Amino acid sequence: FEAAIAEYEVYIQERLEDQDAPPEYNPNFYYLLIGDCYQGLDKPEEALAAYLKAKDNKVDSSIVGSKLRSLASWYEQRARYEEAIALLQQHRELDPLLFDLDIDRNHKLLVGTEVGKQKLY
């Protein structure tokens, strides 16, 4: 993954400097792939930074939203529900319906975990 990240970063810079690139071409899309690599390396903070860099550089917000939901799922799979919820709440404007569904699911999982920890006597 680390080699891929380095290659993507070089590629992005080369394409940004390419004067012949069509105006609709946005090499910042590759920050999404960098984020995926970081996610694969279990580095969620770096993944988030890469996804947000794509967003800040005008990569389609629906695609960025999908990647952020994937990152929230990464947290959910590790029972890190509060972090998943915080991430989804912070970026909810990207897709309120889908983000709310994910927030709700993580709240239910969090409550279930908390209830399971309580003593019943």
Salt bridges, closest charged atoms under 4 A:
GLU14 OE1 - ARG15 NH1 3.99
ASP36 OD2 - LYS67 NZ 2.61
ASP42 OD1 - ARG78 NH2 3.21
GLU76 OE1 - ARG105 NH2 2.93
GLU83 OE1 - ARG80 NE 2.72
GLU93 OE2 - LYS55 NZ 3.37
ASP100 OD1 - ARG92 NE 2.60
ASP102 OD2 - ARG69 NE 2.62
ASP102 OD1 - ARG105 NH1 3.13
ASP104 OD2 - LYS108 NZ 3.20
GLU114 OE2 - LYS117 NZ 3.84
